[in-house]
Amino acid sequence: MREAAIKNCREIAVNAVSFPDQRGTVLYASSPGDTETVAGRRASRTADKIHLVSILREHLVAMAGFPRTDRRFSNNADIPIQVVHDPLGRPQLLLGETQGPAISFSEGGGKIWAALCGDTSGIGIDTAATDEFPKEYPFQRVFHVQELQKALGLTSGDLEKASALLWSIKEAAVKALGCAFHLVDPRHICVYPAAAEKDGWYVSKVGLSGKALVRFPEMASRGLEVRSLFQEKVWLSIALLNWQLIKTEMIGSPDSGPERVSDFSGFEPVP
């Protein structure tokens, strides 16, 4: 995996992270922002998000040969853009009056984050700070014993850091699925976190169980891949879900995709 950082004239760093199993790449960027949920500041945050997306879109247009880019989305950077939301709150980018490439947002660590890919794959970006998970947090409602133990092993036994990692992974995954936690339970998103690669990113496999698997039966034969990076007490996680690839695999053979994720039915909730 390779991460590329590019500076644009507005001094916002645009980064790219690749997902070989999904045959795609995600561009992402952040900008300082007031993330408090005060009604009067919502318009400002919305403007910041559109500003970030416009920068990502400009880079998408400028990067000739960007992996898995729909030609409709890589031409004419002057098309007006707008961000709308579906009934579940999932953001959608419109280029003029037509659907644009997939986008996702997150707010945390004093920043607003945006992610964009070159087609309509499902993507999710999420941030989680370690101080969001004090000892009083109801860990048993969202984590399984097995995934928490694995995350603790990756974070030298730091419960807050391990919990923030798991939560950011789960959030990124459900955003990529397109439903967030409106329709699925956090414990039905089961995480196998893995050690960091050479570039500092942690690559985790995510499987579905319970109601989540009922809602997305096509995910039974494969898991999601989520990549996570730790920055200044905040975990950043990004998920990419190539629905077209999944449909192609289902038409072909159920065993034609990546290695099947382990059965999560035996996962136990945290006591």
Buried (B, 14 or more C-beta within 10 A) or exposed (E): EEBEEBEBEEEBEBBBBBBEBBBBBBBBBBBEBEBEEEEEBEEEBEEBBBBBBBBBBBBBBEBEEBBBBBEBBBEEBEBEBEBEEEEEEBBBBBBEEEEBBBBBBBBBBEBBBBBBBBBBBBBBBBBBBBEBBEEEBEBBEBBBBBBBEBBBEBBEEBBBBBBBBBBBBBBBBBBBBBBBBEBBEBBBBBBBBEEBEEEEBBBBBBBBBBEBBEBBEEBBBBBBBBBBBBEEEBBBBBBBBBBEBBEEBBEEEEEEBBEBBBEBEEBEEBE
